[in-house]
Amino acid sequence: MLAYRAAQPEPPDLRIGPTPGAGTPTGSSGTAASPADDSRPAGQLVARHTVATSTTDYQLVLVGSERIGRRGLSEAIGDAVAELRAIDVTYSPLRPNSLVSLLRRGEVAAEVYPPLADIVHRCEAMRVATEGWFDPWAVPGGFDPAGMIKGWAIERAAGRLRAAGITDYAVVSGGDLVARGRAPHGGPWRIALQQPLPADTGDGPAGTTPGSQPTTVTMMDGAIGTSGLTVGSRKVVNPHTGAVVERDSAAMVLGADLAVADGYATALFAAGPAGRDWFPTVDGYHVLNLVGGRRSAPGAAPPP
């Protein structure tokens, strides 16, 4: 469930993008899990945890009842962290001995490992859905699902939280997040979205300072995937030309599944206005801002 509103006095629970007035992204990866207001309902527990892998940091915010207890929250975090670390070791495109790297070199078949087969299937489906603008097989060096795999990892970690009985949580990394259930204050998650400042304003390089007033999205069950938002993120390549894509603004996609939103965001960042041919989708994925020429996204602008 998603809703837009103008930035309000209430502090956000999560932020994506540069913090207004700070000149640098919030946190090391551009996304922050903020304590916001911890005036949580009686009998409710909140746990926050950050885990670093070889490629990125993940932040987890869990809300649980006294029935679950602090031990239950801790065990749920342990399960999610174990999943994220296992994915980093086993599927990271940057690790030479990962299954993705072995697949790239033709040393394994995807069908032998069901999670790897799932990654490949999702990439194939996204390539078709975006008319080839998301194409992990077109990047230098061969198959590289980096434009989707972080969202896939977060969704799998979220699945571990649900299996542990946690229904209110957020998992965030860089410009990507999943938020479900209720925030620590008892209401929907309040997420502040901040576009980076365009490069031609003369106030610093793109992506290092905030642009306009942030927009707040309230969410109880959904995901936000972005591309081109955080400083130091991997370059997006135009799959049709092989050229690195440079844009003044980021692509932000909202929808139900983060792996899908992540893939669409990567494709939209590469395609720019050409993305209007296949986006937004009939199954509810839409953008907050479309990259290229600082244009508004088709059919996705927040209501006044």
C-alpha positions, 0 to 999 in steps of 0.5 A, a space after each residue: 500500500 503506497 501513498 504520496 504526500 508533501 514532506 510533513 513536520 513528522 520525522 521520516 522513518 527512512 530516507 533515500 538520497 542526499 540529506 537536505 543541507 548536508 551536502 552528502 548522502 545520508 549514511 555511507 550508502 545513501 539510505 538511512 534508517 532513522 530513529 524518527 519518533 520512537 513513541 511506539 505503542 506500549 508493549 512494542 519492541 524495536 530492534 535496529 541492526 546494520 550489516 556490512 557485506 563485501 559490496 554494500 551495507 544493509 540496515 534492518 529495522 524490526 518491530 515486534 511484540 513482547 510475545 516475540 521478545 528481544 530474543 525473538 527479534 535477535 534470532 530473526 535478525 540473525 537469520 536475515 543477516 545469515 541470508 544476506 551474507 550467504 548471498 554475498 558469498 555465493 551469488 555476488 557478481 564481484 566474487 570470482 568464485 561465486 555461482 554468478 561468476 562461474 555461470 558467466 564463464 560457462 563452468 556451471 549450469 543455472 538449472 543445477 542451483 535453483 536460486 541461481 536459476 531464479 536469478 536467470 529467469 527473473 533477468 530474462 523476464 525483465 529483459 523482455 518486459 523492458 524491450 532489452 533495456 535491462 540486459 545483464 548479458 549485454 554488459 562488458 564481461 558477460 552475464 552480470 545481474 547487479 541491476 537486480 540482485 541486491 533487490 533479490 537479496 533484500 527480498 530473500 532476507 525479508 522472507 527470513 524475517 517473515 518466517 520468524 514471525 516478524 510482520 513489521 519491518 524494513 530492510 534498506 540498502 543504498 537507494 533500495 528498500 522493502 518496508 512492510 507492516 507498521 513503523 515503530 510509531 505504530 503507523 505506516 512507514 514514512 520514507 523521505 525521497 530526495 533526488 540529487 542535485 543536477 550536475 549543471 547547477 554549479 553547486 557540486 557534482 551530481 549526486 552529492 547534494 540534495 535538489 528539491 524539497 523531498 517527497 514523503 511516501 507512506 508505505 505499509 507493504 511495498 518496495 522502492 528500487 532506485 538507479 543512479 541515486 547514490 554516490 559510488 554505485 555501479 555504472 549503468 551501461 546502455 545495453 544497445 550501445 555499450 556506453 556508460 549512461 550519465 543522467 542528472 537525476 535518478 530513477 525511482 520505482 515503486 512496487 510490490 517486489 524489490 527485485 522487480 522494482 530494482 530491475 525496472 529502475 536500472 532499465 529506466 535509468 538506461 532508457 530515459 524517455 524511451 522507457 515510456 514505451 513500456 512503463 508504467 506496468 499493468 501490475 502496479 510498478 510506477 516511477 516517482 521521477 523519470 530520468 533524462 532531461 529532468 522530465 516528469 515520469 509518465 503517470 507517476 507524479 505524486 498528487 498535489 
